[in-house]
Amino acid sequence: MKVYYEIYGCAVMRGEAERVLSDLVENGFEVSNEEGDVALVFTCTVRSETEQRMIARIKELSRRYERVIVTGCLASAQPGLIKAFSPKAVVVSNGMMHRITEAILYGRNLLGYERPENWLKGPLGKFVTVIPIADGCLGNCTFCITKVARPVLKSQRPESVIRYALEAVERGSKEIWLTAPDAAAYGRDLGTNLANLLEELLENLPEGVKVRVGMMNPDTFEEIMDELMDIMKDERVFKFFHLPLQSASDKLLKLMGRKYTYDQYKSIVKEVRGKFGDPSIATDILVGFPNETDEDHLMTIEALKELKFERVHIAAYTPRPLTLAARMKQVSEMVKSRRVKEVYDVMIKVGEEVHRKYLDKIVEVFIDEYDEKHGTFVGRMNNYIPVVLENGKLGENAKAKITDYTFYDLRGYAIVS
């Protein structure tokens, strides 16, 4: 049987999807992103427009396929919504993905949470392997419907993660991503932590394989910061830190249910930059959260100018069902649109400023991507900043001359000796 699949959402969803697809292949199914006998959709529900797009796509696939299996965060958080629009859709929650074959073969709806702690096995062996090291988090943000979809922290056992990574490398992977809704919360339910996991992984990984650590909430990161950063000195680990700020207003951070103040966040950034000198720090900004005033908004604008993030993910707040923030005083769409543009304009200027310093420099990169459409390669500096290259070879460590930059990336060519 051939399974047609579509993947939406974050790196966690991508990692889980690849795990499911590898399991299907191991069980004799053929998987394809072009056509199939049944359809399998890995969904996202983080924003209202995302939810609407997912529902529209599920309805369309239900007209084309006799059986459509829907899993991922929308399936976990709002299974009734899926059934209301596509009654014949088969719904499988995140915690039941390990039983996806039952849904495909027998049309069984599988809700609940049974995911084993040693679920990771049989990676696809792509050049980049995304490992979902944990599900859920320790936070309870008032805006987050993902908490409904992934309510409890459930970490994969260290031996499971390491076995999966080593098998991925044997199958050709050269880059390993450790990802979770909050990577820094990893292992708290098992009596261990992310620093211990990373240390053990590096002890087992061969040379020539790079590791990237995914998003970490500032409060959980701070608890293991010194230990983790000492381990991240290893040259195989990208000096990349994704630390969502969301807002620079302490009033809004409290309303959001975030467990840090802006001053605490600044102190964390200072520590990271003091440790590594030139790390890449990415952040998330949520614009127009309920009760946000112009003063709150300007605090965030100033924070972007002050902290000079290499990358900023901007989202306009949208009310999500089953969340506390949906019942708070909302900001008008017109005001949100204006504020998003203002944040975007600052992001562009700061991004260009951050990247300008590399112009005409020679930097070392690890080439981890090939863009077939444009015939270009992408190399990653040790801080994970992307360099679009005119030439190169996948998996190669190379020196690159930087000839141009944008707010988003650097441009140049690999130096051929």
HUHU-V105917 format. One record per run of one state. SS is the DSSP state (H for helix, E for strand, - for the rest). FROM is the first residue (numbers start at 1). TO is the last residue. If there is no record, write none. Layout:
ss=[SS:SS]
from=[FROM:FROM]
to=[TO:TO]
//
This chain:
ss=[-:E:-:H:-:E:-:E:-:H:-:E:H:-:H:-:E:-:H:-:E:-:E:-:E:-:H:-:E:-:H:-:E:-:H:-:H:-:E:-:H:-:E:-:E:-:E:-:H:-:H:-:E:-:H:-:E:-:H:-:H:-:E:-:E:-:E:-:E:-:E:-]
from=[1:2:8:11:27:30:33:38:44:48:65:68:73:78:79:86:90:93:94:107:110:111:128:133:134:136:146:150:154:156:158:171:175:180:183:186:194:205:210:214:218:232:237:238:240:243:246:247:250:257:262:277:280:288:294:308:311:317:324:328:333:357:362:372:376:381:386:390:397:406:410:415]
to=[1:7:10:26:29:32:37:43:47:64:67:72:77:78:85:89:92:93:106:109:110:127:132:133:135:145:149:153:155:157:170:174:179:182:185:193:204:209:213:217:231:236:237:239:242:245:246:249:256:261:276:279:287:293:307:310:316:323:327:332:356:361:371:375:380:385:389:396:405:409:414:417]
//
